[in-house]
Every structure is written in C-alpha cells, then in structure tokens.
Amino acid sequence: MLRIPARRVLADDVYEQIRALIMSDGIAPGARVNIDELARQLDVSPTPIREALARLESEELVSRLPLRGYSVTDLLNRKQVDDLYALRLLLEPPSAALAAARMTPESVALVEEELATCPAAPADDAYDDYKNLTAHDQRLHELVLRIAGNEAVLQAFAKTHCHLHLFRLNFQQPFGVQTITEHRAIVDALVAGDAEGARAAMTAHLEIARARLLDRM
C-alpha cells in the first residue's frame, strides 16, 4: 500500500484548516494573516503555514503584500458576482447542451453517481456540511464540462475558482434544497440526451443562483 509522507499529510491538514477559517469568516475578509499566531493556534511550525498560504494565494483566497505578508481577499462585490455569472452563462449552458448530445452509458453513470453523492441538503449551517455540498456542486459542473469535451472551456472555468468565492458569500444561507433540485433537472436532461432541456436547466440553475445571491447583497 502506498504510504503518504507525514509531511504531506501535515501540509494538507494545515491548508484545510486555514481554508476553513477563511471560508467561515474565522479570519475576516481583508484581515492580515498572522503566520506566527496561526502556527501557535494550529500547533505547527511556520513552514506548513507558509506552504498553505501559497496554495490559498493560487485560489485567490489570500493575497501577498510586499514586505507585509498575506491578507485575506475581500468578498466579491455585486458587480463581480454579476460578471462571474455572466461568464458562466456564456460557458455552461452551451456546454450542457453539447454534453447531452455526447452522453454515453459511461457518462450517464458518472452524472448519476455524482448526483447520488449529495442526495439531501445540509441539515444545518455547519461549515463541513456546506463544504461538502459546494464540493459536489463544483464536481458536477466540471463533469458536465468534461463530458462536453472542450478543454479550453474547462480550463477557463477552473481559473475562476468560482465555487470557492461564491461559497464565501453563500455560507450559512439556506440554498441547499434548491441547488439539489436544480441539479436533478440538469442530470435528468443529460441522461435523456435532451440538449435543449440541458441548456435550459443549466441556464435556469445559474440565473436562479445569481438572483438568490444578489438579493442578499
């Protein structure tokens, strides 16, 4: 059995703990990150803290300040949210239509299996519950893009890190039931090979999600 080096396990664990603090406002948007304080809090040396911050910088959850260390990035504002969804509406509905036209028995199994990973909404507003729902949301959207087969679109989508940044705005909001219902509609259209139905279901999902979010900002 392949053994994961202890140092890697430690680095991954520190990364997850710091990301959880950022996503749940344990470290406030715009706040400076105190590496020494985090090292004491997590009972580790500063080295895995710095490694984690470098990973979080690549996800645009922290930014590095010249000679001043790191700070947590601000939450998206209304225009940034609107721009992000405008991009997604350009990329994802046509990709859903293309994916529906390219479905195979293997891809049908993949989308059904992914939907089954999150059969119900989170029971409460715990970070881990919503993290799991958001991870499922990201996997499903990326799976649709992979089935569609356009690598450039998939890479453009990945570079937005949209699920991380939208999660920060959605955390502790009751959006889970609607999301799962909307995902079911997308998957049903994909499985049926209904290209226009998949396009419409993806469009509705993104437009409803955007409206839900903007209504609270």
N, C-alpha and C positions, 0 to 999 in steps of 0.2 A: 504494500500500500504506500502511495506517495505521501510523504510527511511534509506538511507546510512548515517552513522555518519559523521558529518562535518569534524572531524579529519582525517578520512579515505579518504574523497574526497580531502582534502588538501594534504595528503601524496601522493596520486596517481597523483595529478596535478604537484606537485614538481618533482616527479620521471619522468613524461613525459617531463617536461621542461628541466631537466638536460640531459635526454637521447637525446632529440632533439639537444641540444648544442654539445654533443659528436658526434652524427651521422653526423651532418652537419659541423663539424670542428669548431664550435664555441668555443670549448675547444680543443686544438690541441692534437694529439696523443703524448703520453709521457709527457704531461704537468701535473704539480701538481695541484690538485683541492684545491682551497682555500675556505673552508667551510664558513668562515665569509663573504667573498666577495660575494659568491653565495647567502647567506642569505640576504644580503643587496640588491643585484640585483633583487631577487625574492620577496623581502619584506615579508620574513617569519623568524621564529626563526631557529637556527641551528638544532633543533631536527628533523624536516622533511627532512632536507638536509642529515643528517647522515642516516636516515632510507632509503632514496632514494639511497644513495651510497652503502648501504649494499645490496640492491636489484641489483644494477648495478654490484656489485662485483660478485654476483652469476651468472650473464650473461657474466662475463669476459670482461666487458667494462671498468671497473676500477680495480685497484689492490691496496691493502692496504700495506703501507710501515711501518715497525716497528718504532714507535715513530715519524713518519713523515706524518701521514695522508694517503690520497689517491692520486693516479696519474692515468691518462687515459692510458689504454693499447695501445701499438703500433698497427699499422695496420698489417694485415697479410703480410708476405713476399711471394715471388714466390713459395718457397718450401712448405710453409704452405698451400697456396691455392691449389697447386697440390696435396698435401697429403689429404686435405679435400675433393676434388672432387674424388680422388681415393677411399676414403671410401664411398662416396655417390654412386659411380658407382658399388661398391660391394653390397650395401644395396638396392638401389631404383629400378633399372631395374628388378631384380627378384621379388621384391615386387609388381611392377606394373603388371607383368605377372600373379602373383597369384591373385591380386585384380581383374583383368579382368575375371579370371575364377570363381570368387566368387561373381560377380555382381548380385544384386537383384533389383527389381523395386525401393526399398527404396534407395539403394546406387547409382543407376543411377540418381535419383532425387537430391541426395546430391552433386554429382560432377557437374551436370548441374547447380544447384543453385550456387555453389561456382564459377564456371566459369563466371556466369552472374554478380557476384559482381564486376568484373573488365572487362567490355566489351571493353574498349578502353585504349590506352596508355596515360600516363600523358601528359597534354597539354604543360607543361613547366618543368623547373628543380626545382620547389618548393619542399621543404622538405616534406610537408604534402602529396603531390601527390605521390611521390616516396615511402613514408612510407606506404601509402595505397596499392600500387602495391606490395611492399615487404610483407606486411601482407597477402595479397591474395596468393602470391606465397608460403609462409610458410603454410598457411591453406590447400592449395591444396595438397602439398607434404605430409603433415601429414595425410590428409584424405585418400590418396592412401595407406599409410602405415597402417592406422586403418582398412581399408577395407580388406587389405591383412591378417590381424589378428595376426601378430607376435608382441607381446607386447615388447619383448626384442629388436627387431629392432627399434620400435618406440621410446623406451627409449634411445637407443644409438644415434639415430638421434637427439633427443631433447637435449641431453647433449652437442652436438657440437655447439649449438647456431649459426649455420652456416648462417642463413639468416641475423642476425644482423651484423655479421662480414663481410659478402660479401656486404651487403648494404653500409657499410662504404667505401668500395672500389668502388662500382658502383655509388654512389651518384653523381648526375648531369651528368650521362652518358646516351646517348640515346639508352637504351636497352629495353624499354617498348614494342614496337611493336613486336619485335622478341619473347619476352617472352610470350606474349598473343597468338601469332600464334603457338608457340611450345606447350603451354598448351592446345590449341584446339585440336591438333593432339593427345595428350595423352588422353584427355577426349573422343574423338571420338573412339579411340581404346578400351577404357574401356567400353563405352556404347555398343559397338558392341560385347563385350565379346571376343575380339581378343587378346589373351595372348601374342603371339609373336609380334603383332603390338604394344601393350602397352609397352613391353620390349624395342622394337626398338625406339619408340617415346621418352621414358624416357631417354634411352641412348643418343640419338641424342641431346635432350634438355640439358643434363648435359655436354656433350662434347662440344657443341657449346658455352654454358655459360662459361665453363672453358677457351676455346680458346679466347673468347671475352675479358675476364678479363686479361689473361696472356699477350695478345698482347699489352695491355696498361701499363704494369708494367715494 
